């Protein structure tokens, strides 16, 4: 997971995807821990992919799914990471018409809306 923290690899043609391919299978095993990793990652593409995959996994669980850890990670992330996490979450929600609002979203949304 330390590779996700290497900002210098962001522009590499292959490394972000190789890191992603290593992390992606772990999402279903630890969906609540992945948003924190996504927020801490220094590779924008990886942040987006992780957020998207977490949301897709959560949606697949239906009523048992919980996006609360993603909201916590969003609240604690810096602005650049927030934008990447939101982009990934949006991509993961594409095609969804109805979702239960995660805890903390009502309080976080105005803050995010004023920044971005």
C-alpha angles and dihedrals in degrees: 000000000000088000089067088065096060105104091181088070093060094095096042113115095223113018099074090053093045090052090047092051088054095049101038097077089055095061097084090047094053111015093154093055097046098074089059090051090047092052092048095047115108094206111087094205090053092050090053094046093048094049091047093049093046090052093046091050092046092049090050089058091059113195091003092058119107124196093177094104089055091053090050090050091047091052092052098042127098120251097265092049091046091056092049092047091049091049091051093045091050090052091049091051095047110133094016114124100181133033133159110252110250119238111269096022095107090056095042099045098072090050092050092044092055093050102044 
